[in-house]
């Protein structure tokens, strides 16, 4: 017994003649997947990086003002800590991941913008 693919190819080839012009077919446009990377600049003298998006979670490391971090994701809900309302951001810094409260970050859509802001922030906070 022949496979369905072989039978379909046989039918297609048998029905075509060398003089038939191939018209082709039009595919609908395919949306392009784009990934936007965001960066954060620490906007406080020293901030805590936590292992979970909770104020009482374990400490991973500390970051100084002007440090540039890559934003990995953010929490879906906002929280109020020390009178400031914001989201938690999961960040990556020097190969380590952790969570920081958004009120202590300035968020940028390019690394160049983050670098420029980091220079200014480092001078202001030191």
N, CA, C and O atoms as CSV, one atom per row, in Angstrom:
chain,resi,resn,atom,element,x,y,z
A,1,UNK,N,N,0.850,-1.184,0.000
A,1,UNK,CA,C,0.000,0.000,0.000
A,1,UNK,C,C,0.889,1.238,0.000
A,1,UNK,O,O,1.868,1.317,0.742
A,2,UNK,N,N,0.537,2.186,-0.831
A,2,UNK,CA,C,1.305,3.424,-0.938
A,2,UNK,C,C,0.875,4.421,0.129
A,2,UNK,O,O,-0.275,4.434,0.566
A,3,UNK,N,N,1.838,5.264,0.542
A,3,UNK,CA,C,1.516,6.282,1.540
A,3,UNK,C,C,0.671,7.373,0.900
A,3,UNK,O,O,0.716,7.555,-0.316
A,4,UNK,N,N,-0.102,8.105,1.707
A,4,UNK,CA,C,-0.932,9.191,1.166
A,4,UNK,C,C,-0.106,10.270,0.463
A,4,UNK,O,O,-0.580,10.884,-0.492
A,5,UNK,N,N,1.111,10.502,0.921
A,5,UNK,CA,C,1.956,11.527,0.300
A,5,UNK,C,C,2.349,11.102,-1.105
A,5,UNK,O,O,2.311,11.912,-2.031
A,6,UNK,N,N,2.729,9.835,-1.275
A,6,UNK,CA,C,3.118,9.328,-2.601
A,6,UNK,C,C,1.928,9.391,-3.543
A,6,UNK,O,O,2.079,9.783,-4.700
A,7,UNK,N,N,0.750,9.014,-3.069
A,7,UNK,CA,C,-0.438,9.064,-3.917
A,7,UNK,C,C,-0.773,10.494,-4.326
A,7,UNK,O,O,-1.143,10.747,-5.472
A,8,UNK,N,N,-0.640,11.426,-3.384
A,8,UNK,CA,C,-0.941,12.815,-3.701
A,8,UNK,C,C,0.057,13.371,-4.720
A,8,UNK,O,O,-0.339,14.072,-5.652
A,9,UNK,N,N,1.339,13.067,-4.554
A,9,UNK,CA,C,2.346,13.527,-5.514
A,9,UNK,C,C,2.108,12.924,-6.887
A,9,UNK,O,O,2.257,13.612,-7.897
A,10,UNK,N,N,1.743,11.663,-6.941
A,10,UNK,CA,C,1.470,11.001,-8.216
A,10,UNK,C,C,0.302,11.677,-8.918
A,10,UNK,O,O,0.352,11.916,-10.124
A,11,UNK,N,N,-0.751,11.986,-8.165
A,11,UNK,CA,C,-1.912,12.661,-8.747
A,11,UNK,C,C,-1.542,14.053,-9.253
A,11,UNK,O,O,-1.970,14.459,-10.333
A,12,UNK,N,N,-0.757,14.772,-8.482
A,12,UNK,CA,C,-0.354,16.121,-8.896
A,12,UNK,C,C,0.502,16.088,-10.151
A,12,UNK,O,O,0.277,16.862,-11.082
A,13,UNK,N,N,1.483,15.194,-10.179
A,13,UNK,CA,C,2.387,15.113,-11.333
A,13,UNK,C,C,1.664,14.631,-12.577
A,13,UNK,O,O,1.971,15.093,-13.676
A,14,UNK,N,N,0.723,13.725,-12.438
A,14,UNK,CA,C,-0.013,13.186,-13.590
A,14,UNK,C,C,-0.936,14.234,-14.183
A,14,UNK,O,O,-1.210,14.199,-15.383
A,15,UNK,N,N,-1.412,15.148,-13.392
A,15,UNK,CA,C,-2.365,16.134,-13.899
A,15,UNK,C,C,-1.692,17.366,-14.496
A,15,UNK,O,O,-2.373,18.212,-15.075
A,16,UNK,N,N,-0.373,17.488,-14.369
A,16,UNK,CA,C,0.334,18.651,-14.904
A,16,UNK,C,C,0.953,18.295,-16.251
A,16,UNK,O,O,1.426,17.178,-16.456
A,17,UNK,N,N,0.942,19.237,-17.139
A,17,UNK,CA,C,1.642,19.044,-18.403
A,17,UNK,C,C,2.796,20.032,-18.460
A,17,UNK,O,O,2.764,21.043,-17.759
A,18,UNK,N,N,3.815,19.771,-19.275
A,18,UNK,CA,C,4.970,20.669,-19.343
A,18,UNK,C,C,4.617,22.080,-19.796
A,18,UNK,O,O,5.386,23.013,-19.564
A,19,UNK,N,N,3.469,22.246,-20.434
A,19,UNK,CA,C,3.114,23.579,-20.923
A,19,UNK,C,C,2.292,24.374,-19.910
A,19,UNK,O,O,2.072,25.572,-20.093
A,20,UNK,N,N,1.840,23.718,-18.848
A,20,UNK,CA,C,1.078,24.435,-17.824
A,20,UNK,C,C,1.970,25.472,-17.148
A,20,UNK,O,O,3.119,25.200,-16.802
A,21,UNK,N,N,1.420,26.645,-16.973
A,21,UNK,CA,C,2.163,27.710,-16.303
A,21,UNK,C,C,1.828,27.675,-14.816
A,21,UNK,O,O,0.661,27.639,-14.427
A,22,UNK,N,N,2.860,27.687,-14.008
A,22,UNK,CA,C,2.667,27.671,-12.560
A,22,UNK,C,C,2.285,29.073,-12.118
A,22,UNK,O,O,3.046,30.023,-12.303
A,23,UNK,N,N,1.126,29.191,-11.546
A,23,UNK,CA,C,0.630,30.488,-11.088
A,23,UNK,C,C,1.047,30.797,-9.656
A,23,UNK,O,O,1.106,31.960,-9.256
A,24,UNK,N,N,1.333,29.757,-8.892
A,24,UNK,CA,C,1.712,29.973,-7.497
A,24,UNK,C,C,0.506,30.334,-6.663
A,24,UNK,O,O,-0.629,30.304,-7.137
A,25,UNK,N,N,0.760,30.667,-5.448
A,25,UNK,CA,C,-0.316,31.071,-4.561
A,25,UNK,C,C,0.229,32.131,-3.615
A,25,UNK,O,O,1.432,32.223,-3.373
A,26,UNK,N,N,-0.669,32.904,-3.103
A,26,UNK,CA,C,-0.285,34.020,-2.238
A,26,UNK,C,C,-0.540,33.632,-0.787
A,26,UNK,O,O,-1.642,33.228,-0.417
A,27,UNK,N,N,0.488,33.763,0.010
A,27,UNK,CA,C,0.356,33.500,1.440
A,27,UNK,C,C,-0.009,34.788,2.163
A,27,UNK,O,O,0.424,35.870,1.766
A,28,UNK,N,N,-0.800,34.676,3.218
A,28,UNK,CA,C,-1.104,35.888,3.983
A,28,UNK,C,C,0.155,36.383,4.687
A,28,UNK,O,O,1.057,35.594,4.967
A,29,UNK,N,N,0.226,37.668,4.973
A,29,UNK,CA,C,1.410,38.188,5.665
A,29,UNK,C,C,1.566,37.529,7.035
A,29,UNK,O,O,0.589,37.272,7.737
A,30,UNK,N,N,2.797,37.270,7.385
A,30,UNK,CA,C,3.100,36.654,8.669
A,30,UNK,C,C,3.591,37.734,9.618
A,30,UNK,O,O,4.526,38.466,9.294
A,31,UNK,N,N,2.965,37.841,10.797
A,31,UNK,CA,C,3.450,38.847,11.743
A,31,UNK,C,C,4.879,38.517,12.181
A,31,UNK,O,O,5.239,37.352,12.353
A,32,UNK,N,N,5.661,39.540,12.351
A,32,UNK,CA,C,7.051,39.370,12.751
A,32,UNK,C,C,7.136,39.472,14.267
A,32,UNK,O,O,6.638,40.423,14.869
A,33,UNK,N,N,7.764,38.495,14.860
A,33,UNK,CA,C,7.953,38.502,16.304
A,33,UNK,C,C,9.155,39.382,16.627
A,33,UNK,O,O,10.257,39.151,16.130
A,34,UNK,N,N,8.935,40.373,17.449
A,34,UNK,CA,C,10.047,41.220,17.876
A,34,UNK,C,C,10.189,41.111,19.386
A,34,UNK,O,O,9.206,41.019,20.121
A,35,UNK,N,N,11.402,41.124,19.813
A,35,UNK,CA,C,11.680,41.066,21.239
A,35,UNK,C,C,12.370,42.366,21.627
A,35,UNK,O,O,13.422,42.708,21.086
A,36,UNK,N,N,11.782,43.070,22.549
A,36,UNK,CA,C,12.324,44.335,23.017
A,36,UNK,C,C,13.021,44.100,24.350
A,36,UNK,O,O,12.422,43.567,25.284
A,37,UNK,N,N,14.259,44.489,24.434
A,37,UNK,CA,C,14.994,44.375,25.684
A,37,UNK,C,C,14.972,45.727,26.383
A,37,UNK,O,O,15.231,46.764,25.772
A,38,UNK,N,N,14.659,45.697,27.669
A,38,UNK,CA,C,14.657,46.914,28.471
A,38,UNK,C,C,15.777,46.837,29.497
A,38,UNK,O,O,16.187,45.756,29.920
A,39,UNK,N,N,16.256,48.002,29.882
A,39,UNK,CA,C,17.351,48.104,30.845
A,39,UNK,C,C,16.921,49.023,31.966
A,39,UNK,O,O,16.125,49.941,31.769
A,40,UNK,N,N,17.453,48.766,33.131
A,40,UNK,CA,C,17.178,49.610,34.278
A,40,UNK,C,C,18.472,50.173,34.833
A,40,UNK,O,O,19.523,49.534,34.772
A,41,UNK,N,N,18.379,51.371,35.370
A,41,UNK,CA,C,19.510,52.005,36.044
A,41,UNK,C,C,19.099,52.215,37.494
A,41,UNK,O,O,18.056,52.804,37.777
A,42,UNK,N,N,19.921,51.732,38.397
A,42,UNK,CA,C,19.629,51.872,39.821
A,42,UNK,C,C,19.631,53.359,40.176
A,42,UNK,O,O,20.610,54.066,39.940
A,43,UNK,N,N,18.511,53.819,40.750
A,43,UNK,CA,C,18.318,55.241,41.053
A,43,UNK,C,C,18.213,55.469,42.561
A,43,UNK,O,O,17.404,56.273,43.024
A,44,UNK,N,N,19.028,54.760,43.308
A,44,UNK,CA,C,19.073,54.902,44.762
A,44,UNK,C,C,20.488,54.542,45.189
A,44,UNK,O,O,21.168,53.793,44.488
A,45,UNK,N,N,20.938,55.055,46.310
A,45,UNK,CA,C,22.322,54.858,46.742
A,45,UNK,C,C,22.711,53.380,46.741
A,45,UNK,O,O,23.759,53.011,46.211
A,46,UNK,N,N,21.864,52.535,47.337
A,46,UNK,CA,C,22.147,51.099,47.426
A,46,UNK,C,C,20.806,50.373,47.514
A,46,UNK,O,O,19.982,50.689,48.372
A,47,UNK,N,N,20.587,49.405,46.633
A,47,UNK,CA,C,19.330,48.655,46.683
A,47,UNK,C,C,19.588,47.164,46.884
A,47,UNK,O,O,20.657,46.645,46.561
A,48,UNK,N,N,18.576,46.497,47.424
A,48,UNK,CA,C,18.651,45.056,47.656
A,48,UNK,C,C,18.062,44.310,46.465
A,48,UNK,O,O,17.018,44.693,45.936
A,49,UNK,N,N,18.732,43.254,46.053
A,49,UNK,CA,C,18.214,42.361,45.029
A,49,UNK,C,C,17.744,41.106,45.765
A,49,UNK,O,O,18.519,40.483,46.491
A,50,UNK,N,N,16.489,40.738,45.580
A,50,UNK,CA,C,15.862,39.631,46.311
A,50,UNK,C,C,15.705,38.404,45.410
A,50,UNK,O,O,15.720,38.518,44.185
A,51,UNK,N,N,15.554,37.223,46.033
A,51,UNK,CA,C,15.379,36.004,45.249
A,51,UNK,C,C,13.925,35.796,44.809
A,51,UNK,O,O,13.653,34.941,43.966
A,52,UNK,N,N,12.995,36.565,45.370
A,52,UNK,CA,C,11.574,36.527,45.003
A,52,UNK,C,C,11.050,37.959,45.026
A,52,UNK,O,O,11.661,38.828,45.648
A,53,UNK,N,N,9.935,38.216,44.362
A,53,UNK,CA,C,9.388,39.584,44.368
A,53,UNK,C,C,8.616,39.906,45.646
A,53,UNK,O,O,7.420,40.198,45.621
A,54,UNK,N,N,9.334,39.844,46.749
A,54,UNK,CA,C,8.755,40.136,48.066
A,54,UNK,C,C,9.768,40.919,48.896
A,54,UNK,O,O,10.966,40.641,48.839
A,55,UNK,N,N,9.298,41.884,49.657
A,55,UNK,CA,C,10.197,42.704,50.474
A,55,UNK,C,C,10.936,41.874,51.517
A,55,UNK,O,O,12.049,42.228,51.907
A,56,UNK,N,N,10.337,40.777,51.976
A,56,UNK,CA,C,10.975,39.953,53.002
A,56,UNK,C,C,11.720,38.738,52.425
A,56,UNK,O,O,12.169,37.879,53.183
A,57,UNK,N,N,11.855,38.660,51.103
A,57,UNK,CA,C,12.550,37.532,50.473
A,57,UNK,C,C,14.055,37.606,50.745
A,57,UNK,O,O,14.581,38.650,51.131
A,58,UNK,N,N,14.729,36.479,50.537
A,58,UNK,CA,C,16.174,36.398,50.775
A,58,UNK,C,C,16.953,37.349,49.879
A,58,UNK,O,O,16.576,37.594,48.734
A,59,UNK,N,N,18.032,37.873,50.413
A,59,UNK,CA,C,18.908,38.791,49.696
A,59,UNK,C,C,19.828,38.020,48.746
A,59,UNK,O,O,20.461,37.043,49.145
A,60,UNK,N,N,19.897,38.462,47.492
A,60,UNK,CA,C,20.795,37.862,46.508
A,60,UNK,C,C,22.093,38.659,46.452
A,60,UNK,O,O,23.189,38.102,46.517
A,61,UNK,N,N,21.945,39.972,46.332
A,61,UNK,CA,C,23.087,40.886,46.283
A,61,UNK,C,C,22.583,42.308,46.504
A,61,UNK,O,O,21.386,42.530,46.686
A,62,UNK,N,N,23.491,43.250,46.486
A,62,UNK,CA,C,23.154,44.673,46.588
A,62,UNK,C,C,23.710,45.363,45.349
A,62,UNK,O,O,24.737,44.949,44.812
A,63,UNK,N,N,23.036,46.409,44.897
A,63,UNK,CA,C,23.497,47.172,43.739
A,63,UNK,C,C,23.601,48.649,44.095
A,63,UNK,O,O,22.757,49.195,44.805
A,64,UNK,N,N,24.641,49.276,43.595
A,64,UNK,CA,C,24.886,50.702,43.836
A,64,UNK,C,C,24.205,51.572,42.775
A,64,UNK,O,O,23.868,51.104,41.688
A,65,UNK,N,N,24.017,52.819,43.112
A,65,UNK,CA,C,23.440,53.788,42.181
A,65,UNK,C,C,24.244,53.815,40.891
A,65,UNK,O,O,25.475,53.805,40.910
A,66,UNK,N,N,23.535,53.849,39.776
A,66,UNK,CA,C,24.184,53.902,38.468
A,66,UNK,C,C,24.437,52.537,37.857
A,66,UNK,O,O,24.844,52.453,36.698
A,67,UNK,N,N,24.204,51.455,38.611
A,67,UNK,CA,C,24.373,50.108,38.051
A,67,UNK,C,C,23.330,49.893,36.959
A,67,UNK,O,O,22.168,50.270,37.113
A,68,UNK,N,N,23.759,49.283,35.851
A,68,UNK,CA,C,22.846,48.988,34.745
A,68,UNK,C,C,22.472,47.516,34.812
A,68,UNK,O,O,23.337,46.645,34.903
A,69,UNK,N,N,21.169,47.249,34.766
A,69,UNK,CA,C,20.670,45.885,34.807
A,69,UNK,C,C,19.803,45.627,33.577
A,69,UNK,O,O,19.219,46.551,33.011
A,70,UNK,N,N,19.729,44.373,33.179
A,70,UNK,CA,C,18.814,43.987,32.103
A,70,UNK,C,C,17.509,43.542,32.751
A,70,UNK,O,O,17.515,42.745,33.689
A,71,UNK,N,N,16.396,44.056,32.248
A,71,UNK,CA,C,15.085,43.681,32.761
A,71,UNK,C,C,14.668,42.372,32.086
A,71,UNK,O,O,14.614,42.289,30.859
A,72,UNK,N,N,14.377,41.364,32.889
A,72,UNK,CA,C,13.964,40.062,32.361
A,72,UNK,C,C,12.444,40.003,32.248
A,72,UNK,O,O,11.906,39.616,31.211
A,73,UNK,N,N,11.762,40.384,33.312
A,73,UNK,CA,C,10.297,40.407,33.335
A,73,UNK,C,C,9.848,41.289,34.494
A,73,UNK,O,O,10.674,41.816,35.240
A,74,UNK,N,N,8.555,41.443,34.638
A,74,UNK,CA,C,8.032,42.201,35.778
A,74,UNK,C,C,6.841,41.465,36.370
A,74,UNK,O,O,6.219,40.630,35.713
A,75,UNK,N,N,6.535,41.787,37.619
A,75,UNK,CA,C,5.357,41.199,38.251
A,75,UNK,C,C,4.112,41.777,37.593
A,75,UNK,O,O,4.145,42.880,37.048
A,76,UNK,N,N,3.030,41.039,37.646
A,76,UNK,CA,C,1.806,41.508,37.001
A,76,UNK,C,C,1.032,42.501,37.868
A,76,UNK,O,O,0.214,43.271,37.365
A,77,UNK,N,N,1.293,42.475,39.157
A,77,UNK,CA,C,0.563,43.382,40.052
A,77,UNK,C,C,1.511,44.401,40.686
A,77,UNK,O,O,2.709,44.161,40.839
A,78,UNK,N,N,0.938,45.531,41.045
A,78,UNK,CA,C,1.717,46.563,41.719
A,78,UNK,C,C,1.610,46.370,43.225
A,78,UNK,O,O,0.661,45.768,43.728
A,79,UNK,N,N,2.598,46.893,43.928
A,79,UNK,CA,C,2.653,46.773,45.376
A,79,UNK,C,C,3.103,48.124,45.930
A,79,UNK,O,O,3.773,48.887,45.233
A,80,UNK,N,N,2.745,48.419,47.158
A,80,UNK,CA,C,3.181,49.657,47.795
A,80,UNK,C,C,4.171,49.311,48.894
A,80,UNK,O,O,3.856,48.559,49.816
A,81,UNK,N,N,5.377,49.870,48.786
A,81,UNK,CA,C,6.440,49.669,49.774
A,81,UNK,C,C,6.994,51.039,50.125
A,81,UNK,O,O,7.342,51.827,49.245
A,82,UNK,N,N,7.072,51.312,51.415
A,82,UNK,CA,C,7.583,52.598,51.918
A,82,UNK,C,C,6.899,53.779,51.226
A,82,UNK,O,O,7.544,54.773,50.891
A,83,UNK,N,N,5.592,53.658,51.018
A,83,UNK,CA,C,4.809,54.735,50.423
A,83,UNK,C,C,4.934,54.866,48.916
A,83,UNK,O,O,4.357,55.785,48.333
A,84,UNK,N,N,5.672,53.971,48.270
A,84,UNK,CA,C,5.852,54.025,46.812
A,84,UNK,C,C,5.179,52.820,46.177
A,84,UNK,O,O,5.354,51.689,46.632
A,85,UNK,N,N,4.405,53.067,45.118
A,85,UNK,CA,C,3.699,51.998,44.421
A,85,UNK,C,C,4.379,51.720,43.086
A,85,UNK,O,O,4.617,52.628,42.289
A,86,UNK,N,N,4.688,50.436,42.859
A,86,UNK,CA,C,5.352,50.038,41.624
A,86,UNK,C,C,5.278,48.527,41.499
A,86,UNK,O,O,4.693,47.846,42.341
A,87,UNK,N,N,5.874,48.018,40.446
A,87,UNK,CA,C,5.984,46.577,40.206
A,87,UNK,C,C,7.356,46.102,40.666
A,87,UNK,O,O,8.271,46.898,40.880
A,88,UNK,N,N,7.475,44.801,40.811
A,88,UNK,CA,C,8.774,44.184,41.009
A,88,UNK,C,C,9.318,43.819,39.632
A,88,UNK,O,O,8.566,43.410,38.747
A,89,UNK,N,N,10.622,43.970,39.457
A,89,UNK,CA,C,11.270,43.625,38.192
A,89,UNK,C,C,12.308,42.540,38.433
A,89,UNK,O,O,13.158,42.647,39.316
A,90,UNK,N,N,12.213,41.488,37.619
A,90,UNK,CA,C,13.278,40.486,37.665
A,90,UNK,C,C,14.383,41.020,36.765
A,90,UNK,O,O,14.149,41.382,35.612
A,91,UNK,N,N,15.584,41.061,37.315
A,91,UNK,CA,C,16.711,41.652,36.586
A,91,UNK,C,C,17.847,40.642,36.474
A,91,UNK,O,O,17.914,39.644,37.191
A,92,UNK,N,N,18.723,40.954,35.548
A,92,UNK,CA,C,19.962,40.181,35.406
A,92,UNK,C,C,21.114,41.174,35.489
A,92,UNK,O,O,21.116,42.214,34.830
A,93,UNK,N,N,22.094,40.823,36.321
A,93,UNK,CA,C,23.250,41.697,36.512
A,93,UNK,C,C,24.473,40.818,36.727
A,93,UNK,O,O,24.535,40.044,37.682
A,94,UNK,N,N,25.430,40.944,35.842
A,94,UNK,CA,C,26.683,40.169,35.928
A,94,UNK,C,C,26.418,38.670,36.136
A,94,UNK,O,O,27.029,38.030,36.991
A,95,UNK,N,N,25.495,38.132,35.334
A,95,UNK,CA,C,25.208,36.703,35.368
A,95,UNK,C,C,24.300,36.242,36.490
A,95,UNK,O,O,23.994,35.052,36.576
A,96,UNK,N,N,23.866,37.133,37.341
A,96,UNK,CA,C,22.977,36.777,38.454
A,96,UNK,C,C,21.592,37.340,38.196
A,96,UNK,O,O,21.442,38.406,37.599
A,97,UNK,N,N,20.576,36.609,38.653
A,97,UNK,CA,C,19.198,37.079,38.531
A,97,UNK,C,C,18.610,37.322,39.906
A,97,UNK,O,O,18.976,36.675,40.887
A,98,UNK,N,N,17.699,38.261,39.952
A,98,UNK,CA,C,17.000,38.554,41.191
A,98,UNK,C,C,15.882,39.550,40.920
A,98,UNK,O,O,15.628,39.922,39.774
A,99,UNK,N,N,15.225,39.970,41.978
A,99,UNK,CA,C,14.087,40.884,41.874
A,99,UNK,C,C,14.375,42.189,42.616
A,99,UNK,O,O,14.906,42.176,43.726
A,100,UNK,N,N,14.019,43.311,41.994
A,100,UNK,CA,C,14.158,44.617,42.632
A,100,UNK,C,C,12.834,45.367,42.501
A,100,UNK,O,O,12.085,45.179,41.542
A,101,UNK,N,N,12.568,46.210,43.477
A,101,UNK,CA,C,11.349,47.012,43.447
A,101,UNK,C,C,11.531,48.162,42.469
A,101,UNK,O,O,12.543,48.863,42.505
A,102,UNK,N,N,10.548,48.355,41.596
A,102,UNK,CA,C,10.644,49.305,40.498
A,102,UNK,C,C,10.832,50.759,40.867
A,102,UNK,O,O,11.307,51.537,40.040
A,103,UNK,N,N,10.482,51.153,42.068
A,103,UNK,CA,C,10.636,52.555,42.471
A,103,UNK,C,C,12.098,52.970,42.573
A,103,UNK,O,O,12.409,54.160,42.636
A,104,UNK,N,N,12.991,51.987,42.588
A,104,UNK,CA,C,14.421,52.284,42.710
A,104,UNK,C,C,15.168,52.111,41.388
A,104,UNK,O,O,16.397,52.062,41.355
A,105,UNK,N,N,14.400,52.019,40.299
A,105,UNK,CA,C,14.995,51.875,38.967
A,105,UNK,C,C,14.444,52.934,38.028
A,105,UNK,O,O,13.297,53.361,38.158
A,106,UNK,N,N,15.268,53.350,37.087
A,106,UNK,CA,C,14.810,54.110,35.929
A,106,UNK,C,C,14.867,53.117,34.772
A,106,UNK,O,O,15.894,52.471,34.563
A,107,UNK,N,N,13.773,52.989,34.017
A,107,UNK,CA,C,13.676,52.001,32.952
A,107,UNK,C,C,13.905,52.671,31.596
A,107,UNK,O,O,13.384,53.755,31.331
A,108,UNK,N,N,14.699,52.004,30.736
A,108,UNK,CA,C,15.020,52.528,29.402
A,108,UNK,C,C,14.838,51.444,28.354
A,108,UNK,O,O,14.963,50.253,28.640
A,109,UNK,N,N,14.538,51.881,27.119
A,109,UNK,CA,C,14.327,50.922,26.037
A,109,UNK,C,C,15.570,50.670,25.187
A,109,UNK,O,O,15.494,49.989,24.164
A,110,UNK,N,N,16.705,51.213,25.602
A,110,UNK,CA,C,17.956,50.915,24.896
A,110,UNK,C,C,19.131,50.984,25.876
A,110,UNK,O,O,19.088,51.695,26.880
A,111,UNK,N,N,20.158,50.238,25.558
A,111,UNK,CA,C,21.349,50.213,26.400
A,111,UNK,C,C,22.067,51.561,26.366
A,111,UNK,O,O,22.616,51.990,27.381
A,112,UNK,N,N,22.070,52.227,25.225
A,112,UNK,CA,C,22.712,53.554,25.131
A,112,UNK,C,C,22.055,54.565,26.068
A,112,UNK,O,O,22.739,55.321,26.757
A,113,UNK,N,N,20.723,54.571,26.088
A,113,UNK,CA,C,20.010,55.496,26.983
A,113,UNK,C,C,20.322,55.169,28.448
A,113,UNK,O,O,20.505,56.066,29.271
A,114,UNK,N,N,20.378,53.875,28.755
A,114,UNK,CA,C,20.683,53.459,30.124
A,114,UNK,C,C,22.102,53.876,30.514
A,114,UNK,O,O,22.328,54.336,31.633
A,115,UNK,N,N,23.051,53.716,29.600
A,115,UNK,CA,C,24.444,54.115,29.885
A,115,UNK,C,C,24.548,55.610,30.153
A,115,UNK,O,O,25.245,56.031,31.076
A,116,UNK,N,N,23.860,56.412,29.350
A,116,UNK,CA,C,23.880,57.866,29.556
A,116,UNK,C,C,23.276,58.231,30.916
A,116,UNK,O,O,23.819,59.069,31.637
A,117,UNK,N,N,22.160,57.601,31.258
A,117,UNK,CA,C,21.515,57.874,32.547
A,117,UNK,C,C,22.383,57.400,33.705
A,117,UNK,O,O,22.417,58.039,34.757
A,118,UNK,N,N,23.084,56.287,33.521
A,118,UNK,CA,C,23.934,55.742,34.587
A,118,UNK,C,C,25.057,56.706,34.940
A,118,UNK,O,O,25.417,56.838,36.110
A,119,UNK,N,N,25.609,57.376,33.946
A,119,UNK,CA,C,26.681,58.347,34.198
A,119,UNK,C,C,26.179,59.483,35.086
A,119,UNK,O,O,26.839,59.896,36.041
A,120,UNK,N,N,25.004,59.968,34.743
A,120,UNK,CA,C,24.406,61.083,35.486
A,120,UNK,C,C,24.028,60.629,36.902
A,120,UNK,O,O,24.331,61.312,37.880
A,121,UNK,N,N,23.368,59.477,37.001
A,121,UNK,CA,C,22.927,58.958,38.298
A,121,UNK,C,C,24.100,58.693,39.227
A,121,UNK,O,O,24.031,58.999,40.418
A,122,UNK,N,N,25.167,58.130,38.697
A,122,UNK,CA,C,26.353,57.842,39.527
A,122,UNK,C,C,26.908,59.113,40.133
A,122,UNK,O,O,27.305,59.126,41.298
A,123,UNK,N,N,26.940,60.182,39.356
A,123,UNK,CA,C,27.455,61.462,39.862
A,123,UNK,C,C,26.528,62.064,40.904
A,123,UNK,O,O,26.985,62.597,41.915
A,124,UNK,N,N,25.220,61.978,40.657
A,124,UNK,CA,C,24.232,62.566,41.566
A,124,UNK,C,C,24.175,61.863,42.919
A,124,UNK,O,O,24.017,62.515,43.951
A,125,UNK,N,N,24.303,60.543,42.918
A,125,UNK,CA,C,24.114,59.753,44.137
A,125,UNK,C,C,25.403,59.504,44.915
A,125,UNK,O,O,25.361,58.980,46.028
A,126,UNK,N,N,26.536,59.870,44.347
A,126,UNK,CA,C,27.799,59.612,45.057
A,126,UNK,C,C,28.249,60.799,45.882
A,126,UNK,O,O,29.290,60.738,46.536
